Amino acid sequence: MSWKILVASITVHLILIYSIFDVYYTSPLVHGIPPQFINSQSFPAKRIFIISADGLRYDTFNKYPDMSPYLHSIMNNRKGIYGLSRSHVPTESRPGHVAIFAGITEDISAVAKGWKKNPVQFDSVFNRSSNSWMWGSPDIVNLFDDLPNAKSFSYSSDEEDFASEDASKLDKWVFDHFETFLTSASTNNELKMKLNEPKSVFFLHLLGIDTNGHGNKPRSKQYIENIKVFSFVDSGIEKVQKLVDEFFSDGKTAWLFTSDHGMTDWGSHGAGSDDEVLTPFVAWGAGIKKGGPKLDVHQIDLAPLISSLIGCPIPVNSMGILPVQMMDSKSSGYEFKAIEANFRQLKEQITFLKNAKSGRFWFTQFEKFGDKAMESLRNTLNQLGRDRRFSVATSLFAENAHLMKEAIVFYHRYDRQMLGAAVSCSFIAWIALVVSFLNDSTTKGTYKLLIPNRLFTIPFLLSFLFSVYCSLSITQSIYIFLPVYLLSILENHSHLTRKAREYVTLLFAKDFTKLRIVDSFMKPFVGFVGFTITICIFVLTFMDRAFLAAVFILLAFIPQFYSYPIVSYWSKTWILTCLSLCIFPFLPAVGVTTHIPLCIISPFLTAGICHRLSKRGCLARQKQLFELMVYVHSAVAIFITIPPSIARWISWISIPLSLIAPSIISGPYLVDRLIAYSLCFYVPYSLLSISYESLFVLIFLFLLTLFVRFEFGHLSDVELLQLKIDATKVSSGEYVELRRTVVCVSFVLCTLFGTGNFASINSFNPSTLNLFISVFSPFTMAILLVLKLLIPILLVSSAFASIVRFDRESIQRLCCFSLIFTDFMSMCFFHQLRDDGSWLDIGMSISQFIVSMCISLALLILLSISSHLMAFDFSRRSDSTRFSPEIESISKSRKLSDDEAA
């Protein structure tokens, strides 16, 4: 495999990965739409205060009314209105506040930036206000302060420490700085004039509850008491209102208290469970109805409410529906005008999206709500408004609003099926090309292969004309051209048309002696059935980790594919190990709860195994290594029990040491290095564990050790122990390569799903990183989580690099065989991608696709890294001892292929 094939593979995979952002995750935001003003000169309120208690659960707020007496007095004394606000997934701080202030569910294309920044600017109530002021976390207020009419005040991100005993100090900072700001305005006439201007928005973001919830869990004493403590949340809100009422003294202030999201019992959020989605809201003041039943609204509905209370245009991309039942404007005519503006704002989005597609001859309108239905609704609303039947008009709009939102989604996804089919064709063409190169890797990768074949001139021309006619973007046009171009390269390499003509000639000539029916039909059919079953098991494992048990059962049959006596000797042990690993997929995912005793037992168990192995005579050369690891892993078990602040520096040191130490404490022997790296990498993995995952990896390492022994079954134990680390060409047939590929992909899936679905944000528990970090730092946390994920995969790659004896071509062929499996899986996951539903579903679908796409490339990188790590000798020993008779026998056996040895 030449480097040109590698470059082509990376290029194609990058295009296919990026395609999901053109097919599924395009930004729903539409620019160029005019704002729709409310046709009125008087508005219910001059200003509005939005107070967001980040991470406050609905059930916690209602379960402890004595912890928030002021807010509950508003609810109980009918001074305002309250209820349930349903946030949208992903239940994260940034998407929640975008929903509150812009009326849109998260711009799904922001997944590339981790939900922190929006790649496309959006309209919000801050844009439409005359002036806006905001206080709180820099992660939130800085999202909205890049406006000439907005001013933000934030503390340092270093203060967001979820290990802090009292994170309510963050809320104290907000209240104190707001009070200082209002005091300074009393003596600053220019600022006072700005504050008195109509259409002003004030935003107070309170992060203390969320920070305490992450560190102390939502049912903890600190989390609950943070709602009550003087100058925090409830008491702070009461004090802020008194200051505001004294400052303005006009009764024109509206108040809205809510939360961006809730939190699970184990201190995480991001998914769509009730604990995360359901949040409270309390509204009171100017323009708000006093008293009434508990309401159930969507979080995005708060944006049109805020806009309507102060008379601003509703954000142009808002999908919210104005909850008129919350308003009391003293004039039902104003509420109708606000509803009518909401209708026009949604109508503009539908018209804009529809006009972009309507020029095509196959264009079809949204069946449930076409142009006639739209015009009929508009005319009816206008007529009801002239007749002053405002309540009927409001009910009519509420009945049809969901159809308008469905129409927006329909036109937004209009090209999805067409582009999805083009991407699928690209997958199939690429896989066929890889198979072609594997069958004939001797062909030189000349540039002539890349020049399109003449046979594909007409397909290229038709693709170009189709792209122009549909007004596709450059990237979308690439998805139309890519399968045609890949098939052209396939024709240049394999001459498929010529072979097809020869095959058809044989069929019509009925020369079955040359056709060889068994080789041409039966073997491919049986292979296809086996391949399909394997792919199905792998795909199902991604969707439900319980199917990983089927992977372990599949692995239990691996000894049947060897003919070495040593494999027969260890086969029962292999089967028992596979069956014991079948238990783990049925256990709760790691992250939901912590089991520190298991984290302590695993290193102690490892230390005991090392002590036992140090007494084995055949492992005399590794005796010092095992004795050292006894002390190291015993110390790790002790470190887990001590306070995190003391063990933190030791934990960080363990990461670089696990990379360097093996080359110092082990000789340049293949088995020695495998043992050293396995035991050293197990140290940081144990420190990152919070449950049974370290025990799972320990058992999995034993299974990996047995597989390495099976692959070297043609060598005796003595010969295997004497193998030195050097790149050696070992020939093997496609049967052996296919076997290794299936096992390699299976092992990678075991590391990804053995202890829980790695793709679930909901299973992330900050306690995982307590021994490394306590301050909220998304980048550092992500690195540590990825490291925890990669350590077992790196050990797998080290084992397979050793099996192929660090030969570059063998590594590349192994990755190409893996690519065939993973790309077929990726094609399945591509059509399972979701852009709606819970963030758990969305994130899972994205992770499944991207991970399966990257497995083969990651294997190539990790196999190369493993080869260099295994061969790296830190002490640079120059031991030039002559080969012993045992090593000479090895050098002879290495000349045999695996098939010949079998």
VOKE-597460 format. One record per residue (C-alpha): x, y, z. Coordinates in steps of 0.2 Angstrom, whole numbers, plus 2048, in hexadecimal, padded with zeros to 3 digits. Layout:
<recs>
REC   u   v   w
REC   X   Y   Z
...
</recs>
This chain:
<recs>
REC   u   v   w
REC 800 800 800
REC 808 810 7FB
REC 807 821 804
REC 7FC 827 7F5
REC 7EE 81A 7FA
REC 7EF 821 80C
REC 7ED 833 806
REC 7DE 82E 7FC
REC 7D6 824 80A
REC 7D8 833 816
REC 7D1 83F 809
REC 7C2 834 805
REC 7BE 831 817
REC 7BF 844 81B
REC 7B3 848 80D
REC 7A7 83A 813
REC 7A8 840 825
REC 7A5 852 820
REC 796 84C 816
REC 78C 84A 825
REC 78D 85D 828
REC 786 860 817
REC 779 852 817
REC 773 851 829
REC 77A 85F 833
REC 779 86F 829
REC 775 87F 832
REC 762 882 834
REC 765 894 835
REC 75F 89E 826
REC 767 8AF 823
REC 75F 8BE 819
REC 74E 8BC 821
REC 747 8CD 826
REC 741 8CF 838
REC 72F 8CF 83C
REC 72A 8DE 847
REC 71B 8DE 853
REC 70E 8EB 84C
REC 70C 8F4 85C
REC 714 904 864
REC 711 8FF 876
REC 719 8EF 87E
REC 715 8E7 88F
REC 727 8E9 896
REC 735 8F5 894
REC 742 8E9 89A
REC 744 8D6 89E
REC 74F 8CD 8AA
REC 753 8BB 8A6
REC 75B 8B1 8B4
REC 762 8A0 8AF
REC 766 894 8BD
REC 772 888 8B3
REC 76F 876 8B6
REC 75F 878 8C1
REC 754 869 8C0
REC 741 86A 8C0
REC 73E 85D 8CD
REC 74C 865 8D9
REC 744 876 8D8
REC 732 86F 8DC
REC 738 863 8E9
REC 740 870 8F4
REC 735 87F 8F4
REC 73C 885 905
REC 74D 887 8FC
REC 746 894 8F1
REC 738 89D 8FB
REC 738 8AD 8F0
REC 735 8A4 8DF
REC 728 899 8E7
REC 71F 8A7 8EF
REC 71D 8AF 8DD
REC 716 89E 8D8
REC 70B 89B 8E7
REC 704 8AD 8E9
REC 700 8AE 8D6
REC 70C 8BC 8D3
REC 711 8B4 8C3
REC 710 8A4 8B9
REC 71B 895 8BA
REC 71D 884 8B2
REC 728 878 8A9
REC 734 87C 89B
REC 73A 86E 890
REC 74C 871 88A
REC 752 869 87A
REC 760 85D 878
REC 76F 85F 879
REC 76C 864 88B
REC 77B 86F 88C
REC 77D 880 892
REC 781 888 881
REC 772 880 878
REC 766 884 886
REC 76A 896 886
REC 76A 897 873
REC 758 890 874
REC 753 89C 881
REC 759 8AC 878
REC 758 8A7 866
REC 74A 89B 866
REC 753 88D 85C
REC 758 87C 861
REC 76B 87A 860
REC 773 87D 84F
REC 778 86B 84C
REC 787 870 841
REC 78F 876 851
REC 793 864 856
REC 7A4 868 84D
REC 7A7 875 85B
REC 7A1 86B 86A
REC 792 876 86C
REC 79C 884 872
REC 79C 890 863
REC 78F 892 856
REC 797 891 844
REC 789 89C 83E
REC 784 8AC 846
REC 772 8AC 84C
REC 765 8B9 850
REC 75F 8BA 862
REC 756 8C5 86E
REC 767 8CE 872
REC 768 8D3 860
REC 757 8DB 860
REC 758 8E3 870
REC 75D 8F6 872
REC 76A 8F1 880
REC 76F 8E1 888
REC 779 8DD 898
REC 77E 8CC 89E
REC 788 8C5 8AD
REC 78E 8B3 8AF
REC 799 8A5 8A8
REC 7A5 8AA 89A
REC 7A0 89A 891
REC 78E 8A1 890
REC 78D 8B4 890
REC 79C 8B5 884
REC 791 8AD 877
REC 785 8BC 876
REC 790 8CB 879
REC 798 8CD 868
REC 78B 8DB 864
REC 78C 8EE 865
REC 77D 8EF 871
REC 783 8E1 87D
REC 78E 8E1 88C
REC 794 8D2 896
REC 79C 8D0 8A7
REC 7A4 8BF 8AB
REC 7AF 8B7 8B7
REC 7BF 8AC 8B2
REC 7BC 89A 8AC
REC 7C8 894 8B9
REC 7BB 897 8C6
REC 7B0 88A 8BF
REC 7B7 87C 8CA
REC 7AB 86E 8CC
REC 7B5 867 8DA
REC 7B2 877 8E4
REC 7A9 874 8F5
REC 79F 884 8F2
REC 79C 889 8DF
REC 78E 895 8E4
REC 79B 8A2 8E5
REC 799 8A3 8D2
REC 787 8A9 8D5
REC 78D 8B5 8E2
REC 799 8BD 8D6
REC 78A 8C0 8CA
REC 77F 8C8 8D7
REC 78D 8D3 8DE
REC 792 8D9 8CD
REC 780 8DD 8C8
REC 77E 8E7 8D8
REC 78E 8F0 8D5
REC 788 8F4 8C3
REC 777 8FA 8C8
REC 780 905 8D6
REC 78C 90D 8C9
REC 77D 911 8BD
REC 775 91B 8CB
REC 783 928 8C9
REC 786 925 8B6
REC 779 92F 8AC
REC 77E 928 89B
REC 77D 916 8A2
REC 76C 91A 8AB
REC 765 920 89B
REC 76A 910 892
REC 762 906 8A0
REC 752 90F 89E
REC 750 90C 88B
REC 742 900 886
REC 746 8EF 87F
REC 754 8EC 88B
REC 75A 8DA 890
REC 763 8D5 8A0
REC 76A 8C3 8A2
REC 771 8BC 8B2
REC 779 8AB 8AF
REC 77B 8A1 8C0
REC 787 892 8BE
REC 789 88D 8D0
REC 77B 880 8D0
REC 782 877 8C0
REC 794 878 8C7
REC 78E 870 8D8
REC 784 863 8CF
REC 793 85D 8C5
REC 79E 85C 8D4
REC 792 858 8E2
REC 783 850 8D8
REC 772 857 8D7
REC 76B 84E 8E7
REC 77A 854 8F1
REC 778 861 900
REC 783 86E 8F7
REC 778 86D 8E7
REC 768 870 8F0
REC 76E 87D 8FC
REC 775 887 8EE
REC 763 88C 8E9
REC 760 894 8FA
REC 770 89C 901
REC 76F 8AF 904
REC 774 8B8 8F4
REC 773 8A9 8EA
REC 765 8A4 8DE
REC 755 8A6 8E7
REC 75B 8B4 8F4
REC 765 8BC 8E6
REC 757 8BD 8DB
REC 74C 8C5 8E8
REC 75A 8D2 8EC
REC 75C 8D5 8D9
REC 74A 8D9 8D7
REC 74A 8E5 8E5
REC 759 8EE 8DE
REC 751 8EF 8CD
REC 740 8F5 8D3
REC 748 903 8DD
REC 753 908 8CE
REC 745 909 8C1
REC 735 90B 8CB
REC 72A 90A 8BC
REC 723 8F8 8BD
REC 728 8F4 8AB
REC 734 8E6 8AF
REC 731 8D4 8AA
REC 73A 8C5 8B3
REC 73D 8B4 8AD
REC 746 8A7 8B7
REC 74A 896 8AF
REC 758 88A 8AC
REC 761 884 89C
REC 761 872 8A0
REC 760 865 8AF
REC 76C 858 8B4
REC 76D 845 8B7
REC 76F 83E 8C8
REC 782 83B 8C5
REC 785 84D 8C0
REC 785 84D 8AD
REC 77A 854 89F
REC 779 854 88D
REC 76C 846 889
REC 759 846 889
REC 753 83F 89A
REC 746 848 8A4
REC 753 84D 8B1
REC 75D 856 8A4
REC 74F 85D 898
REC 742 863 8A5
REC 746 874 8AD
REC 73B 880 8B7
REC 736 892 8B2
REC 72E 8A0 8BC
REC 728 8B0 8B3
REC 721 8BF 8BB
REC 721 8D2 8BA
REC 71B 8DE 8AB
REC 711 8D5 89E
REC 710 8C4 8A7
REC 700 8BC 8AC
REC 6FD 8BB 8BF
REC 6F8 8AA 8C4
REC 6F2 89B 8BA
REC 6F5 889 8B8
REC 706 882 8B6
REC 70C 883 8A4
REC 716 877 899
REC 720 880 88C
REC 72F 87D 881
REC 740 886 885
REC 740 88D 873
REC 72F 896 877
REC 737 8A1 883
REC 740 8AB 875
REC 730 8B1 86D
REC 729 8B5 87F
REC 738 8C0 883
REC 737 8C9 873
REC 724 8CC 874
REC 725 8D2 886
REC 731 8E0 881
REC 72B 8E3 86F
REC 73A 8DC 866
REC 739 8D2 855
REC 73A 8C0 859
REC 74B 8B9 853
REC 749 8B5 841
REC 74E 8A2 842
REC 744 89F 852
REC 739 88F 852
REC 731 894 862
REC 71E 897 864
REC 719 8A5 86E
REC 710 89F 87F
REC 702 8AC 87F
REC 6FB 8A4 88E
REC 70A 8AB 898
REC 706 8BD 893
REC 6FB 8CA 89A
REC 6FE 8DA 890
REC 6ED 8E2 895
REC 6E9 8E1 883
REC 6E4 8D1 879
REC 6E8 8DB 869
REC 6FA 8DC 86D
REC 6FB 8C9 870
REC 6F3 8C6 85F
REC 700 8D2 857
REC 70E 8C8 860
REC 706 8B8 859
REC 705 8BF 848
REC 717 8C4 848
REC 71C 8B2 84E
REC 712 8AC 83F
REC 71A 8B7 832
REC 72C 8B3 83A
REC 729 8A0 837
REC 721 8A3 826
REC 731 8AC 820
REC 73B 89D 824
REC 730 891 81A
REC 730 89D 80B
REC 742 8A0 80B
REC 747 88D 80C
REC 739 888 7FF
REC 73E 894 7F2
REC 750 88D 7F2
REC 749 87C 7EC
REC 73A 881 7E3
REC 742 883 7D2
REC 746 870 7CF
REC 739 867 7C4
REC 737 859 7D1
REC 734 865 7DF
REC 725 861 7EB
REC 71E 86B 7F9
REC 71C 866 80B
REC 70B 85C 80A
REC 705 861 81B
REC 707 873 819
REC 709 87A 807
REC 707 88B 800
REC 6F4 88A 800
REC 6F4 885 812
REC 700 893 817
REC 6F6 8A1 80D
REC 6E5 89A 815
REC 6ED 89C 826
REC 6F3 8AD 823
REC 6E2 8B3 81D
REC 6D9 8AB 82B
REC 6E4 8B3 838
REC 6E2 8C4 830
REC 6CF 8C3 82F
REC 6CE 8BD 841
REC 6D9 8CC 846
REC 6CE 8D8 83D
REC 6BF 8D0 846
REC 6C8 8D2 857
REC 6C6 8BF 85A
REC 6D7 8BE 861
REC 6D6 8AF 86C
REC 6CF 8A5 85D
REC 6DE 8AB 852
REC 6EA 8A6 860
REC 6E3 894 861
REC 6E3 893 84E
REC 6F6 897 84D
REC 6FA 88C 85B
REC 6F2 87D 852
REC 6FC 880 842
REC 70C 886 849
REC 713 874 84A
REC 70F 872 838
REC 719 881 833
REC 728 87B 83D
REC 727 86A 834
REC 727 873 824
REC 737 87C 828
REC 73F 86C 82D
REC 739 864 81D
REC 740 871 811
REC 750 872 81B
REC 753 85F 818
REC 74D 85F 806
REC 75D 859 7FE
REC 761 84C 80B
REC 75C 83C 802
REC 765 841 7F2
REC 775 846 7FA
REC 774 836 806
REC 773 82B 7F6
REC 782 833 7EF
REC 78C 830 7FF
REC 787 81E 7FF
REC 78D 81C 7ED
REC 79E 824 7F2
REC 79F 817 801
REC 79C 808 7F5
REC 7A8 80F 7E7
REC 7B6 812 7F4
REC 7B4 801 7FC
REC 7B5 7F9 7EB
REC 7C5 802 7E7
REC 7CD 7FD 7F7
REC 7C9 7EA 7F4
REC 7D0 7ED 7E2
REC 7E1 7F3 7E9
REC 7E2 7E5 7F6
REC 7E0 7D8 7E9
REC 7ED 7E1 7DE
REC 7F9 7EB 7E9
REC 807 7E9 7DC
REC 7FF 7F6 7D0
REC 80A 805 7D1
REC 800 814 7D8
REC 804 820 7C9
REC 7FA 830 7C6
REC 7F2 828 7B6
REC 7E6 81F 7C2
REC 7E0 830 7C8
REC 7DC 836 7B7
REC 7C9 833 7B4
REC 7C5 825 7A7
REC 7BD 82A 796
REC 7AF 81E 79A
REC 7A9 82A 7A8
REC 7A9 83A 79E
REC 796 83A 79C
REC 793 836 7AE
REC 79E 844 7B3
REC 795 850 7A8
REC 784 84B 7AE
REC 78A 84D 7C0
REC 790 85F 7BC
REC 780 863 7B4
REC 776 85C 7C2
REC 780 866 7CF
REC 77D 876 7C6
REC 76B 873 7C3
REC 768 870 7D6
REC 772 87E 7DB
REC 77D 873 7E6
REC 78B 87A 7F0
REC 79D 875 7EC
REC 79E 868 7FA
REC 78D 861 7F5
REC 793 860 7E3
REC 7A2 856 7E9
REC 797 848 7F0
REC 78F 847 7DF
REC 79F 846 7D6
REC 7A9 83B 7E2
REC 7A1 82A 7DE
REC 7A3 82D 7CC
REC 7B5 831 7CE
REC 7B9 822 7D9
REC 7B1 816 7CD
REC 7BC 81E 7BF
REC 7CB 81A 7CA
REC 7C5 808 7CD
REC 7C3 806 7BA
REC 7D5 80C 7B7
REC 7DC 800 7C4
REC 7D1 7F1 7C1
REC 7CA 7F2 7B0
REC 7B9 7ED 7B6
REC 7B1 7EF 7A5
REC 7BD 7E4 79C
REC 7BB 7D6 7AA
REC 7A8 7D8 7AA
REC 7A8 7D5 797
REC 7B3 7C6 799
REC 7A8 7BF 7A7
REC 798 7C2 79C
REC 7A0 7B9 78D
REC 7A4 7AA 798
REC 792 7AA 79E
REC 78A 7AA 78C
REC 797 79E 786
REC 792 792 794
REC 7A4 78D 797
REC 7A2 789 7A9
REC 7B3 780 7AB
REC 7BB 791 7A9
REC 7AD 79A 7B4
REC 7B0 78F 7C3
REC 79F 791 7CB
REC 7A5 78D 7DD
REC 7B3 79A 7DD
REC 7A8 7A6 7D4
REC 798 7A5 7DD
REC 798 799 7EC
REC 7A7 7A0 7F5
REC 7A3 7B2 7F3
REC 791 7AF 7F9
REC 797 7A6 809
REC 7A4 7B4 80C
REC 796 7C1 809
REC 78B 7B8 816
REC 799 7B7 823
REC 79E 7C9 81F
REC 78C 7CF 821
REC 789 7C6 832
REC 799 7CE 838
REC 795 7DF 833
REC 784 7DE 83A
REC 78B 7D8 84B
REC 797 7E7 84B
REC 78A 7F4 846
REC 77E 7ED 854
REC 78C 7EF 860
REC 78D 801 85D
REC 77A 803 85F
REC 778 7F8 86F
REC 788 7F3 879
REC 77F 7E3 87E
REC 783 7DD 86D
REC 795 7DD 872
REC 792 7CC 87A
REC 78F 7C6 868
REC 7A0 7CC 863
REC 7A8 7C3 872
REC 79F 7B3 86D
REC 7A5 7B6 85B
REC 7B7 7B7 862
REC 7B4 7A7 86C
REC 7B5 79D 85C
REC 7C6 7A5 856
REC 7D0 796 85D
REC 7C8 78B 850
REC 7D1 795 842
REC 7E2 78F 848
REC 7EB 77F 847
REC 7F9 782 854
REC 7FA 776 863
REC 7FD 785 86E
REC 7EC 78C 869
REC 7E3 77C 86D
REC 7EB 77C 87E
REC 7E5 78E 882
REC 7D4 78D 879
REC 7C9 789 888
REC 7D1 798 892
REC 7CE 7A3 883
REC 7BB 79E 882
REC 7B9 7A0 895
REC 7C1 7B2 894
REC 7B5 7B6 885
REC 7A6 7B0 88F
REC 7AC 7BA 89F
REC 7AD 7CA 894
REC 79B 7C7 88E
REC 795 7CD 89F
REC 79C 7DF 89E
REC 790 7E5 88F
REC 781 7E1 89A
REC 788 7EC 8A9
REC 782 7FE 8AB
REC 78D 80A 8A0
REC 79C 811 8AA
REC 798 823 8AF
REC 787 820 8B7
REC 78E 81B 8C8
REC 79F 81A 8D0
REC 7A6 80A 8D7
REC 7B7 80F 8DF
REC 7BA 7FE 8E7
REC 7BA 7F6 8D6
REC 7C7 803 8D1
REC 7D2 7FF 8E0
REC 7D0 7EC 8DD
REC 7D6 7EC 8CB
REC 7E7 7F3 8CE
REC 7EA 7E8 8DD
REC 7E4 7D9 8D2
REC 7F1 7DF 8C5
REC 7FF 7E0 8D2
REC 7FA 7CE 8D8
REC 7FC 7C7 8C6
REC 80C 7D0 8C4
REC 813 7C8 8D4
REC 80D 7B7 8CF
REC 816 7B9 8BE
REC 826 7BF 8C5
REC 828 7AE 8CD
REC 827 7A5 8BC
REC 837 79E 8B7
REC 834 7A0 8A4
REC 831 7B3 8A7
REC 842 7B6 8B1
REC 847 7C4 8A5
REC 837 7CD 8A9
REC 838 7CA 8BC
REC 83E 7DC 8C0
REC 830 7E3 8B5
REC 823 7D9 8BE
REC 82A 7DD 8CF
REC 82A 7F0 8CB
REC 818 7EF 8C5
REC 812 7E7 8D5
REC 817 7F7 8DF
REC 811 803 8D1
REC 7FF 7FB 8D0
REC 7FE 7F9 8E3
REC 802 80C 8E4
REC 7F5 810 8D7
REC 7E8 807 8E1
REC 7ED 812 8F0
REC 7ED 822 8E6
REC 7DB 81F 8E1
REC 7D6 820 8F4
REC 7DF 830 8F8
REC 7D8 842 8F5
REC 7D8 847 8E3
REC 7E2 857 8E7
REC 7F1 84C 8ED
REC 7F1 83F 8E0
REC 7EE 84B 8D1
REC 800 84F 8CD
REC 804 83C 8CE
REC 7F6 838 8C2
REC 7FD 845 8B5
REC 80E 83E 8B6
REC 808 82C 8B3
REC 803 831 8A1
REC 814 835 89A
REC 81D 828 8A5
REC 811 81A 89D
REC 819 820 88C
REC 82B 820 891
REC 82D 813 89F
REC 82A 803 894
REC 83A 807 88A
REC 844 809 899
REC 83E 7FB 8A4
REC 83D 7ED 896
REC 849 7E6 88A
REC 847 7E7 877
REC 83D 7D7 876
REC 82B 7D6 86F
REC 823 7CE 87E
REC 82C 7D9 88B
REC 826 7E9 883
REC 814 7E3 881
REC 814 7DF 893
REC 81C 7EF 898
REC 811 7FA 88E
REC 801 7F1 894
REC 806 7F2 8A6
REC 80B 805 8A5
REC 7FC 80B 89B
REC 7F1 802 8A7
REC 7F7 80E 8B5
REC 7EF 81E 8AD
REC 7E0 814 8A8
REC 7DD 80E 8BA
REC 7DE 820 8C0
REC 7D1 826 8B3
REC 7C5 818 8B8
REC 7B6 81A 8C4
REC 7AE 809 8C2
REC 7B1 7F8 8BB
REC 7BA 7FE 8AB
REC 7CB 7FA 8B2
REC 7C6 7E8 8B6
REC 7BF 7E6 8A4
REC 7CF 7EC 89C
REC 7D9 7E0 8A7
REC 7CF 7D1 8A1
REC 7D0 7D8 88F
REC 7E3 7D9 890
REC 7E3 7C7 894
REC 7D9 7C3 885
REC 7E4 7CE 87A
REC 7F3 7C4 881
REC 7EC 7B4 87C
REC 7E9 7BA 86B
REC 7FB 7BF 869
REC 800 7AE 86E
REC 7F4 7A6 862
REC 7FB 7B0 853
REC 80D 7AA 858
REC 807 799 85A
REC 814 792 84F
REC 821 797 85C
REC 825 78F 86C
REC 824 799 87C
REC 837 79B 87D
REC 838 7A1 86B
REC 82A 7AD 86E
REC 833 7B4 87D
REC 843 7B7 873
REC 83B 7C0 865
REC 843 7D1 863
REC 83B 7E1 85D
REC 83F 7E3 84B
REC 835 7E6 83B
REC 834 7D5 832
REC 82A 7D1 823
REC 81E 7C2 826
REC 814 7BD 818
REC 802 7B8 81B
REC 7F3 7B3 810
REC 7E2 7BD 80F
REC 7DA 7B0 81A
REC 7E6 7B5 828
REC 7E4 7C7 825
REC 7D1 7C6 825
REC 7D2 7BC 836
REC 7DD 7C9 83E
REC 7D2 7D7 837
REC 7C2 7D0 83F
REC 7CB 7CE 84F
REC 7D3 7DF 84F
REC 7C2 7E8 84B
REC 7BA 7DD 859
REC 7C7 7E2 865
REC 7C5 7F5 861
REC 7B2 7F3 864
REC 7B5 7EA 874
REC 7C0 7F9 87B
REC 7B3 806 875
REC 7A3 7FD 87B
REC 7A9 7F1 889
REC 7A6 7FD 897
REC 799 808 890
REC 794 812 881
REC 7A2 81E 87F
REC 798 829 873
REC 78B 82E 881
REC 78E 83F 889
REC 781 83A 895
REC 78D 82C 89C
REC 79B 839 89F
REC 79E 83B 8B2
REC 7AA 849 8B8
REC 7B0 83D 8C6
REC 7B9 834 8B8
REC 7C6 842 8B8
REC 7C7 846 8CA
REC 7D8 83F 8CC
REC 7DE 84A 8BE
REC 7D4 85A 8BD
REC 7C6 863 8C7
REC 7C5 874 8BD
REC 7B8 874 8AF
REC 7C3 874 8A0
REC 7BA 86B 891
REC 7CA 86A 886
REC 7D4 861 894
REC 7C6 856 899
REC 7C4 851 887
REC 7D6 84C 886
REC 7D5 841 895
REC 7C5 839 88F
REC 7CD 835 87E
REC 7DD 82F 887
REC 7D2 823 891
REC 7CA 81D 881
REC 7DA 81B 878
REC 7E5 812 884
REC 7DC 801 882
REC 7DC 803 86F
REC 7EF 808 86F
REC 7F2 7F7 878
REC 7E8 7EE 86B
REC 7F2 7F7 85D
REC 802 7F2 866
REC 7FD 7E0 866
REC 7F9 7E0 853
REC 809 7EA 84F
REC 812 7DC 858
REC 808 7CE 84F
REC 80D 7D5 83D
REC 81F 7D8 844
REC 81E 7EB 841
REC 81E 7E8 82E
REC 817 7F8 826
REC 80F 7F0 817
REC 806 7E3 822
REC 800 7F1 82E
REC 7F9 7FA 81F
REC 7F0 7EB 818
REC 7E9 7E7 829
REC 7E2 7F9 829
REC 7DB 7F7 818
REC 7D2 7E7 81C
REC 7CB 7F0 82C
REC 7C6 7FF 821
REC 7BA 7F3 816
REC 7B1 7EE 826
REC 7B0 7FF 82E
REC 7AB 808 81E
REC 79C 7FC 81C
REC 798 800 82E
REC 799 812 82B
REC 78E 811 81C
REC 781 809 828
REC 783 817 835
REC 782 825 828
REC 770 820 825
REC 76D 81F 837
REC 773 831 83B
REC 766 83C 844
REC 764 84F 846
REC 755 84E 852
REC 750 845 862
REC 75B 845 871
REC 76D 84A 871
REC 771 839 877
REC 76A 832 866
REC 772 840 85C
REC 783 83E 864
REC 782 82B 863
REC 77E 82C 850
REC 78C 838 84D
REC 799 82F 857
REC 794 81E 850
REC 797 825 83E
REC 7A7 82E 841
REC 7AF 821 84C
REC 7AC 813 840
REC 7B3 81E 832
REC 7C2 822 83C
REC 7C6 810 843
REC 7D1 80B 834
REC 7DA 81B 833
REC 7DC 81B 846
REC 7E3 80A 846
REC 7F0 80E 839
REC 7F6 81D 843
REC 7F5 813 854
REC 7FE 804 84C
REC 80C 810 845
REC 80D 818 857
REC 80E 807 85F
REC 81B 801 853
REC 826 810 858
REC 822 80F 86A
REC 826 7FC 86B
REC 836 7FF 861
REC 83C 80E 86B
REC 84A 80A 877
REC 84C 819 883
REC 85D 812 88A
REC 863 810 878
REC 86B 7FF 87C
REC 877 7F8 870
REC 876 7E6 875
REC 87D 7DD 866
REC 87D 7CB 86D
REC 87D 7BD 861
REC 86D 7B3 85E
REC 86B 7A4 869
REC 866 794 861
REC 854 798 866
REC 854 7A8 85D
REC 85C 7A0 84E
REC 84D 794 84D
REC 842 7A3 84E
REC 84B 7AB 83F
REC 847 79C 835
REC 835 79B 83B
REC 832 7AD 836
REC 835 7A9 824
REC 826 79E 824
REC 815 7A6 821
REC 807 7A4 82D
REC 7FE 799 821
REC 80D 78D 81F
REC 810 78D 832
REC 7FE 787 834
</recs>
